[in-house]
Amino acid sequence: MLTGWTKPFKIDRLLSTEERQAALPHHRQPGVRPDPYDGLIHFNSTYADFIDRSFRLRGMANTAFGLFGTALLLGILFYTVIFFFPKNYRDGVIDEAFLLISSGIMSVLILGSVYIFWRFHFRKDLFACTHYPIRFNRKTGNVHVFRHNGPGGVLTVPWGEAFWHVGRGYQQKFLCDVRGHVLEGDMVRDTFAVGHYFDDSRMSRIQSIWEFIRRYMEEGPETVAEHPLDRLIHESTKPTLKNCFIHVYASMGPNFIALRYFLFFLFFPSVWVLTLTRWLVLNSCKEPMWPPEVEMESRIEPGDPHRWEEPSYINEFANRPGVFERYEERMRQEERMRDRSSR
């Protein structure tokens, strides 16, 4: 899950045989319908923006446990050094040398552990950007990958020069995503992933995300939606408490959600702890800001007929007439595609 985020993509290496075999096609795939699977956040005739692979993990379980562990360690340090050791020193249980040496060792160990938490996780999650969008500009043919607010904070690669393939997690190889490489000959010089990741039993979703992107860039914005009710954006990156709650609730998975009233003592506290953690994390972060040159080439024409409405919160449009029925129909299509691919 952490591939490309706290576990950086491996670059400055040769393109592997497995990656070559996982290359994504630049032609229509029979039986594959375009669908961004909630990875799309902006769409118009000029550009389409997708979220980054790590967005679904921001402020979730790893961060919650890390924050709890950090608070616990700092609490232990504070109590021991400020109260426990001095009390034992005053009572004559320990001498001055033991007090100083023990306090020093404990401080180094605990503060070192806190630094490790920060170095390997928190610095990517806290006080960063709320999300790291990938912009596909079909007017210029460029793909912009946002990295940070500041000079050199955007990677730009021409659409046709990126090597697109199905990427896999480094630790959990069953997790897949749409991934792009920037190549120099056969050497991988940079890597980025687009949209959500899924386990390989849902490979059809990866194919659908790719087909959506490919059609948009190569065939035009009018070709990506097979039905009028498919022309909806469901994801919202606004760091509101409502968005955080909806995101966390949906992340619990259908089986856990089905048991929520039987396991209410576990389910609802987990949901609210993670909701609060995600809300705190995202509100410690800044909105990503594209540099002026990217904004300049991303201007939207007035009255653009292919500009899709953006929700103020996740799944805002789900209650519109026909939307839920269309969603169920798409899920049935996905199930049929999965059955065909497994034969």
C-alpha positions in Angstrom: 0.0 0.0 0.0 2.9 2.4 0.8 4.6 2.0 -2.6 5.4 5.3 -4.1 4.7 7.2 -0.9 6.6 6.3 2.2 8.3 3.6 0.2 9.6 5.6 -2.8 9.5 4.2 -6.3 12.7 2.6 -7.5 14.3 4.7 -10.2 17.7 4.8 -12.0 17.4 1.2 -12.9 16.7 -0.9 -15.9 13.1 -1.5 -17.0 12.2 -5.0 -15.9 10.8 -7.8 -18.0 7.7 -7.9 -15.9 7.1 -4.3 -16.6 7.5 -4.8 -20.3 5.0 -7.6 -20.2 2.5 -5.4 -18.2 2.6 -2.6 -20.8 -0.8 -0.9 -21.3 -2.2 -0.8 -24.9 -2.7 2.3 -26.9 -5.8 0.9 -28.6 -9.3 0.0 -27.6 -9.5 -3.2 -25.6 -12.6 -5.4 -26.3 -15.0 -5.6 -23.4 -13.2 -2.8 -21.4 -15.3 0.3 -20.6 -13.8 3.5 -19.5 -14.2 4.4 -15.8 -12.0 6.5 -13.5 -13.2 4.6 -10.4 -13.4 7.7 -8.2 -9.9 8.8 -9.1 -11.0 11.8 -11.2 -11.3 15.2 -9.5 -11.5 17.6 -12.5 -12.6 17.1 -16.1 -13.0 19.4 -19.1 -12.0 19.7 -22.7 -8.5 21.0 -21.8 -7.4 18.7 -18.9 -8.4 15.9 -16.6 -6.9 15.7 -13.1 -6.6 12.5 -11.2 -5.7 11.9 -7.5 -2.4 10.3 -6.5 -2.1 6.7 -5.4 -1.5 7.7 -1.7 -4.6 9.8 -1.3 -6.7 7.0 0.1 -4.1 6.3 2.9 -3.7 9.9 4.1 -4.4 10.1 7.9 -5.5 6.5 8.1 -4.5 3.6 10.3 -0.7 3.9 10.1 -0.9 7.6 11.0 -3.4 7.0 13.8 -1.3 4.3 15.4 1.8 6.4 14.8 0.3 9.4 16.5 -0.9 7.3 19.4 2.5 5.7 19.8 4.3 9.1 19.6 2.0 10.6 22.3 2.5 7.5 24.5 6.3 7.6 24.2 6.4 11.4 24.9 4.1 10.9 27.8 6.3 8.1 29.3 9.4 10.3 28.8 7.7 13.3 30.4 6.4 11.3 33.4 9.7 9.4 34.0 12.1 12.3 33.6 10.0 15.0 35.3 8.3 13.0 38.1 9.5 9.3 38.5 13.3 9.7 38.5 13.4 13.0 40.6 11.1 11.4 43.2 13.3 8.3 43.5 16.4 10.6 43.7 14.8 12.7 46.5 13.8 9.5 48.3 17.4 8.2 48.1 16.5 5.2 45.9 18.8 6.3 43.1 21.9 8.6 43.1 22.6 11.6 41.0 24.7 9.7 38.4 22.0 7.2 37.8 19.4 10.0 37.5 21.4 11.8 34.8 22.5 8.8 32.9 19.1 7.1 32.9 17.3 10.3 31.9 19.8 10.9 29.1 19.5 7.3 27.7 15.7 7.3 27.9 15.5 10.7 26.3 17.7 9.7 23.4 15.8 6.4 22.8 12.3 7.9 22.9 13.2 11.1 21.0 15.0 8.9 18.5 11.9 6.7 18.1 9.8 9.8 17.5 12.3 11.1 14.9 12.0 7.7 13.1 8.2 8.0 13.1 8.6 11.5 11.6 11.3 10.5 9.1 9.6 7.5 7.6 6.0 8.4 7.8 4.7 11.7 9.4 6.8 14.0 7.2 4.9 12.6 4.1 1.5 12.8 5.8 1.6 16.0 8.0 2.2 19.6 6.9 2.5 18.5 3.3 -0.1 18.9 0.5 -3.6 17.6 0.8 -3.1 15.6 -2.4 -0.7 15.3 -5.3 -2.7 15.5 -8.6 -1.7 14.2 -12.0 -2.9 16.4 -14.8 -3.5 15.1 -18.3 -3.6 18.1 -20.7 -4.9 16.9 -24.1 -4.5 20.3 -25.7 -0.7 20.3 -25.2 -0.3 16.5 -24.9 1.6 16.9 -21.6 1.2 14.9 -18.4 2.0 17.0 -15.3 2.8 15.2 -12.0 2.5 17.4 -9.0 5.3 16.9 -6.3 5.4 20.0 -4.1 4.6 23.7 -4.0 7.7 25.5 -5.2 10.3 25.6 -7.9 10.8 22.3 -9.6 7.8 20.9 -7.9 6.2 19.5 -11.1 7.3 16.6 -13.3 6.2 17.1 -16.9 6.4 14.4 -19.5 4.8 14.2 -23.0 2.0 11.7 -23.2 3.5 9.6 -25.9 6.9 9.5 -24.2 5.8 7.9 -20.9 5.9 4.1 -20.6 2.5 3.1 -19.2 2.0 -0.2 -17.5 0.2 -2.0 -14.7 2.4 -1.3 -11.6 2.5 -3.6 -8.6 3.2 -2.9 -4.9 6.7 -3.6 -3.7 5.5 -5.3 -0.4 2.1 -6.4 -1.5 2.5 -7.4 -5.1 -1.2 -8.2 -5.5 -2.0 -4.4 -5.4 -2.0 -2.9 -8.8 -2.2 0.6 -10.3 -1.8 2.6 -13.5 1.8 3.6 -13.5 4.0 5.7 -15.7 7.8 5.6 -16.2 10.0 8.3 -17.6 12.6 6.4 -19.6 16.0 7.2 -20.8 16.7 4.4 -23.2 15.9 1.3 -21.0 16.7 3.2 -17.8 13.8 4.3 -15.5 14.5 7.9 -14.5 11.2 8.7 -12.8 7.9 7.0 -11.8 4.4 8.0 -10.8 1.1 6.3 -10.3 -2.4 7.5 -11.3 -5.7 7.1 -9.4 -6.6 4.4 -6.8 -4.9 1.1 -6.5 -6.8 -2.2 -6.4 -6.0 -5.8 -5.7 -5.3 -8.0 -8.8 -8.7 -9.7 -8.5 -10.1 -6.3 -9.8 -7.6 -5.9 -12.6 -10.6 -4.9 -14.8 -10.7 -1.6 -12.8 -7.1 -0.9 -13.7 -7.9 -1.5 -17.3 -11.0 0.7 -17.1 -9.0 3.6 -15.5 -6.4 3.3 -18.3 -9.0 3.1 -21.0 -10.6 6.3 -19.6 -7.3 8.1 -19.6 -6.2 6.8 -23.0 -9.5 7.7 -24.7 -9.4 11.2 -23.2 -5.9 11.9 -24.5 -6.1 10.1 -27.8 -9.8 10.2 -28.9 -11.3 13.2 -27.0 -13.4 14.0 -24.0 -16.7 13.0 -25.7 -15.5 9.3 -25.9 -14.9 8.5 -22.2 -18.5 8.2 -21.0 -20.7 5.6 -22.5 -23.8 6.9 -20.6 -24.9 10.4 -19.6 -24.9 9.3 -15.9 -21.3 8.3 -16.2 -20.4 12.0 -16.7 -20.1 12.6 -12.9 -17.2 13.2 -10.6 -17.6 11.5 -7.3 -14.3 12.2 -5.5 -13.8 15.4 -3.5 -10.4 16.4 -2.0 -11.8 19.1 0.2 -10.5 18.4 3.8 -13.9 18.6 5.5 -15.0 16.5 8.4 -17.9 15.1 6.2 -15.5 14.1 3.4 -13.2 12.4 5.9 -16.1 10.5 7.5 -17.4 9.3 4.1 -13.9 8.2 3.0 -13.2 6.3 6.2 -16.6 4.7 6.4 -16.3 3.5 2.8 -12.8 2.2 3.5 -14.0 -0.2 6.1 -15.1 -2.6 3.4 -18.5 -4.2 2.8 -18.1 -7.1 5.1 -17.1 -5.0 8.1 -19.9 -2.4 7.3 -22.4 -5.3 7.1 -21.5 -6.2 10.7 -21.4 -2.7 12.1 -24.4 -3.1 14.4 -23.0 -6.4 15.8 -19.5 -5.0 16.2 -20.6 -1.5 17.0 -18.2 -1.3 20.0 -15.3 -1.8 17.5 -16.7 -0.4 14.3 -17.9 3.1 15.3 -14.9 4.0 17.5 -12.6 3.0 14.7 -14.5 5.1 12.2 -14.4 8.2 14.3 -10.8 7.9 15.4 -9.7 7.5 11.8 -12.1 10.3 10.7 -10.6 12.7 13.2 -7.0 11.6 12.3 -7.6 12.1 8.6 -9.2 15.4 9.2 -6.3 16.6 11.4 -3.8 15.4 8.8 -5.4 17.0 5.8 -6.1 20.3 7.6 -2.4 20.5 8.5 -1.6 20.4 4.8 -1.8 23.0 2.0 -3.7 22.8 -1.3 -1.4 22.0 -4.2 -0.7 25.0 -6.4 0.2 24.4 -10.0 3.0 26.8 -11.3 1.9 29.7 -13.5 3.1 28.0 -16.7 0.9 24.9 -16.1 -2.1 27.1 -15.2 -1.6 29.2 -18.3 -1.8 26.2 -20.6 -4.7 24.7 -18.6 -7.2 27.5 -19.3 -10.8 26.3 -19.8 -12.8 27.7 -22.7 -16.0 29.6 -21.6 -19.0 27.4 -22.0 -17.0 24.2 -22.4 -19.6 21.5 -23.1 -17.3 18.8 -21.6 -16.8 20.4 -18.3 -18.1 18.0 -15.6 -19.7 19.2 -12.4 -17.6 18.8 -9.3 -19.1 17.7 -6.0 -18.8 19.7 -2.8 -18.5 16.4 -0.9 -17.8 12.8 -1.8 -20.7 11.1 -3.7 -22.8 14.3 -3.6 -24.5 13.2 -6.8 -25.3 9.6 -5.7 -28.9 10.5 -4.9 -29.8 11.9 -8.3 -32.4 9.9 -10.2 -30.9 7.0 -12.0 -27.3 7.4 -10.6 -27.5 4.4 -8.2 -29.1 2.2 -10.8 -26.4 3.1 -13.2 -23.8 2.3 -10.6 -25.3 -1.1 -10.0 -25.4 -1.7 -13.8 -21.6 -0.9 -14.0 -20.9 -3.2 -11.1 -22.7 -6.0 -12.9 -20.7 -5.3 -16.1 -17.5 -5.4 -14.0 -18.5 -8.7 -12.5 -19.1 -10.2 -16.0 -15.8 -8.9 -17.2 -14.1 -10.5 -14.1 -15.8 -13.8 -14.8 -14.7 -13.8 -18.4 -11.1 -13.0 -17.5 -10.9 -15.7 -14.9 -12.0 -18.5 -17.4 
